[in-house]
Amino acid sequence: MCFFLDDYNLRLFESGDEGELINLLELCYGGWLKFDITCPILDYWRWKHHDNPVGPSIVVVAKKGNQIIGCNHGIPLKLKIFRDIYLCSQGTDDAVSPNFRGMGISKELQNMRLDVEKKKFWTLNYGVIGDPILVKSYKKRYNYLPIKISNLNKVKDIELHLDMVNEKDKIFKKYGYYFLSYLNKIKISNHISSINFDVDIIDINHFDDSYDIFWNNIKNNYSFILEKNKEYLNWRYCDSRSGSYIIKIAKQGEKIVGYIILRINRYGKKYPRGYIVDLMALPNFYEVGYILVQNALRYFDKKNVNIITAYFVENSKYENILQTSGFMKFPNKMHIFYQHLNNDINIDELIREDPNKIQFTMGDTDWI
């Protein structure tokens, strides 16, 4: 399949393109990955875009002569939307060489990828945007997914944080953080300290069949959630090429009742950051989430991590768990846009859903 834009050739990815693609991504992003990995970057690309158990990514490239000057990737994912599970995609790793920008190449690349996905009868494409300039641009062209996300952070030493991130208006922000921290301490002090569930917290490096029992018990409680069976989670978090994740599960006997996934990003060597990448508990096991977060905080404290970040749906029980654990809401940086490919599901109906029936976390993006 080929399209032509002036003297640029647009085509689907071919084996052998990987090296050029990575060079282009590194050029355009000033270093493609903003988090640390231990494998060669080519192995990471292959993990991300080739070895996904849902299927390989749809990758479209733009070439001028023998040079790849643009690319666009679509990662296939399964989304449970209301009652059914649909094959969808997350648009990511979109890049055009600086010398060829402003010519419409990026739009043509995306249109070609979406055309391919439509022909495969995929249902929905979504993209997660953090850059404020891009957010303004996307609002003009795409639908905004009606899900409100909270950017939650726990900062141990506020002065250290402000020094390390070079924030402007430090005095104002310093005392603003202190005030928010004080309010959160009141919340924590008012939180019921007694835990009603006797659970064991176990570190694992692989999800086994017992996890799928947990998933089957929880999935129908959601109107919007990524399909997170053991095959998907083993690819996402347990393959060494994806990075170093800490996985903790809560068990009652042999029964899994919750899990939490953590990561420390040491890309900024002078100031590593901690992340709560994902968190789930069985229905009516609210306190298990609180226990898992407390265990995670002790882990980060031992690793001398000063700031911990998590993204959860606003007004959900998970947001409350984080806030009662001392996390503060910062301005949201996660904006989700979508396009229908086939089967026009009324996504806007999600705005009427209970926030506890919607799950979207940092792990559902490729940010970390």
Secondary structure, 3 states (H helix, E strand, C coil): CEEEECCEEEEECCCCCHHHHHHHHHHHHCCCCCCCCCCCHHHHHHHHHCCCCCCCCEEEEEEECCEEEEEEEEEEEEEEECCEEEEEEEEEEEEECHHHCCCCHHHHHHHHHHHHHHHCCCCEEEEEECCHHHHHHHHHHCEECCCCEEEEEEECCHHHHHHHHCCCCHHHHHHHHHHHHHHHHHHHHHCCCCCCCCCEEEEECCCCHHHHHHHHHHHHHCCEEECCCHHHHHHHHHCHHHCCEEEEEEEECCEEEEEEEEEEECCCCCCCEEEEEEEEECCCCHHHHHHHHHHHHHHHHHCCCCEEEEEEECCCHHHHHHHCCCCEEECCCCEEEEEECCCCCCHHHHHHCCHHHECCCHHHCCCC
